[in-house]
Amino acid sequence: MSKTIRIIALFATSGIVWCCFTRLMFVQSGAQLILADPKYQSSKFLKVFAEYEPLPRMANDGSIVWKGFFVCGLLAAVGFLMANLLLKGIWLKRGLAFGLLHWLLMTPWFEFYLPYNVMNEPMPLVLLESGLWLITVLLLGVYMSFILNFRSV
């Protein structure tokens, strides 16, 4: 497959794949049951999704999350194309390296600022989410690197 086709495939699929990996890690794994359990989660965090007005935009527009994954997937693909030029090694190593870089640049600040600081989420849940995000973006990085770098023998 030509490099151009690989890049087009990367841009076309990164958002949906990111969404699928997120769903796998947060929902299918059962983690969301813990994260949304009132005996563990802060009441403020839970009320934001169901009681405090205005409700999250996704309450009125179910497609907004899909749109967000699409746009963020495009941006992640651009980031991967840029980083891929500097990463060394086989496709798996490149994917894992990008996934880790993605996590380092995104998750610590986000989890500290919004869930922990603003929403008063307990630290054990912040750490659980951080771990789930790590696995999610590692999988995304491996997927992206497979699309762009894998060569069958």
C-alpha positions as CSV (number, residue, x, y, z in Angstrom):
1,M,0.0,0.0,0.0
2,S,1.4,3.4,-0.9
3,K,2.3,6.0,1.7
4,T,-0.4,8.3,0.4
5,I,-3.1,5.6,0.9
6,R,-1.7,4.9,4.4
7,I,-1.9,8.6,5.3
8,I,-5.5,8.9,4.0
9,A,-6.4,5.7,5.9
10,L,-4.8,7.2,9.1
11,F,-6.8,10.4,8.8
12,A,-10.0,8.6,7.9
13,T,-9.9,6.1,10.8
14,S,-8.0,7.6,13.7
15,G,-11.1,9.3,15.3
16,I,-13.3,6.2,15.2
17,V,-10.5,4.0,16.4
18,W,-9.8,6.3,19.3
19,C,-13.5,6.3,20.2
20,C,-13.6,2.5,20.0
21,F,-10.5,2.1,22.2
22,T,-12.0,4.6,24.7
23,R,-15.2,2.8,24.8
24,L,-13.4,-0.5,25.3
25,M,-11.3,0.8,28.2
26,F,-13.9,2.9,30.0
27,V,-17.2,1.2,29.2
28,Q,-16.7,-2.4,28.1
29,S,-14.1,-2.9,30.9
30,G,-16.7,-2.0,33.5
31,A,-14.6,1.0,34.7
32,Q,-17.4,3.4,34.1
33,L,-19.5,1.6,36.7
34,I,-16.9,2.5,39.2
35,L,-16.3,6.0,37.9
36,A,-20.0,6.8,38.1
37,D,-20.7,5.1,41.4
38,P,-21.9,7.7,44.0
39,K,-20.1,5.9,46.8
40,Y,-16.8,6.6,45.0
41,Q,-17.3,9.6,42.8
42,S,-17.7,13.2,44.0
43,S,-21.3,14.3,44.0
44,K,-20.3,17.5,42.1
45,F,-18.9,15.4,39.2
46,L,-22.1,13.3,39.0
47,K,-24.4,16.3,39.2
48,V,-22.7,18.1,36.4
49,F,-23.8,15.4,34.0
50,A,-27.5,15.2,35.1
51,E,-28.5,18.2,37.2
52,Y,-26.5,21.4,36.9
53,E,-27.8,23.7,34.2
54,P,-26.8,24.1,31.5
55,L,-26.4,20.3,31.0
56,P,-23.4,19.1,29.0
57,R,-23.8,19.8,25.3
58,M,-24.0,16.1,24.6
59,A,-27.3,16.0,26.4
60,N,-28.8,18.0,23.5
61,D,-26.6,16.9,20.7
62,G,-25.5,13.2,20.9
63,S,-23.3,13.6,17.9
64,I,-21.0,16.1,19.6
65,V,-18.9,13.4,21.1
66,W,-18.4,11.7,17.7
67,K,-17.5,15.1,16.2
68,G,-14.9,15.6,19.0
69,F,-13.4,12.2,18.5
70,F,-13.2,12.9,14.7
71,V,-11.4,16.3,15.2
72,C,-9.1,15.0,17.9
73,G,-8.4,11.9,15.9
74,L,-7.3,14.2,13.0
75,L,-5.1,16.2,15.3
76,A,-3.6,13.0,16.8
77,A,-2.9,11.8,13.3
78,V,-1.1,15.0,12.5
79,G,0.9,14.6,15.7
80,F,1.8,11.1,14.8
81,L,2.9,12.0,11.3
82,M,5.2,14.6,12.8
83,A,6.6,12.4,15.6
84,N,6.9,9.4,13.3
85,L,9.7,11.2,11.4
86,L,11.8,11.3,14.6
87,L,10.8,7.9,16.1
88,K,13.2,5.0,15.6
89,G,12.6,1.3,15.6
90,I,10.0,-1.1,14.4
91,W,6.4,-0.1,13.9
92,L,5.3,-1.4,17.4
93,K,8.0,0.5,19.2
94,R,7.1,3.7,17.3
95,G,3.5,3.3,18.2
96,L,4.1,2.7,21.9
97,A,6.5,5.7,22.0
98,F,3.9,7.9,20.4
99,G,1.2,6.6,22.7
100,L,3.3,7.4,25.7
101,L,4.2,10.8,24.4
102,H,0.5,11.5,23.7
103,W,-0.4,10.4,27.3
104,L,2.4,12.5,28.8
105,L,1.2,15.6,26.9
106,M,-2.5,15.1,27.6
107,T,-3.5,13.2,30.6
108,P,-1.6,14.5,33.7
109,W,-2.7,18.1,33.2
110,F,-6.3,17.2,32.1
111,E,-6.8,14.8,35.0
112,F,-5.3,17.2,37.5
113,Y,-7.1,20.3,36.4
114,L,-10.6,19.1,35.6
115,P,-11.5,15.9,37.4
116,Y,-9.3,16.4,40.5
117,N,-9.2,20.2,40.9
118,V,-12.5,21.4,39.5
119,M,-14.8,18.4,40.0
120,N,-13.3,17.2,43.3
121,E,-12.8,13.7,42.0
122,P,-11.1,11.4,44.5
123,M,-7.4,10.7,43.7
124,P,-7.9,6.9,43.3
125,L,-10.4,7.6,40.5
126,V,-8.0,10.1,38.9
127,L,-5.3,7.4,38.9
128,L,-7.8,4.8,37.5
129,E,-8.7,7.2,34.7
130,S,-5.1,8.0,34.1
131,G,-4.3,4.4,33.7
132,L,-7.2,3.8,31.4
133,W,-6.1,6.8,29.3
134,L,-2.6,5.4,29.1
135,I,-3.8,2.1,27.7
136,T,-6.2,3.9,25.3
137,V,-3.6,6.1,23.8
138,L,-1.0,3.3,23.7
139,L,-3.4,1.3,21.7
140,L,-4.1,4.3,19.4
141,G,-0.4,4.8,18.9
142,V,0.1,1.2,18.0
143,Y,-2.8,1.3,15.6
144,M,-1.5,4.5,13.9
145,S,1.9,3.1,13.6
146,F,0.6,-0.2,12.2
147,I,-1.3,1.8,9.5
148,L,1.6,3.9,8.6
149,N,4.7,1.8,9.2
150,F,3.8,-1.9,9.1
151,R,5.4,-3.8,6.2
152,S,4.6,-7.4,5.6
153,V,7.7,-9.6,5.0
